[in-house]
Amino acid sequence: MLDKEILEQIRLLGAEDSSFQESLLSAFHEQMRAGLARLQDCAEAGHMGELQAIAHRLRGSCLNMGAVALASLLEQLETPLVAPNPRECARQLAEIAATWDMTRDALHAYFS
């Protein structure tokens, strides 16, 4: 779920400043919260191009934070959809949301 090497690099970057990790996690959480809501809106409106662009941005943030399982799921949404399947998209978004919940908890536990 998490890449421990990346998490350790983040920990080392913030070794001198105790607020660094907290600030980084807070920014990541806010970006994910807003991004996941926007993904849902795009899926419901059928805006697949925008959905793919948002998934791409979120995936990059996840990789930077070591959230590799979540990044992998987001990568699936980046694939161009010739004929979007609303049911499959809804399933993927539900899986992403559940994985985000687990990832958020795991990040908090790691940096606590």
Secondary structure, DSSP 8 states (H G I E B T S, - for coil): ---HHHHHHHHHHTTT-HHHHHHHHHHHHHHHHHHHHHHHHHHHHT-HHHHHHHHHHHHHHHHHTT-HHHHHHHHHHHS--SS--HHHHHHHHHHHHHHHHHHHHHHHHHH-
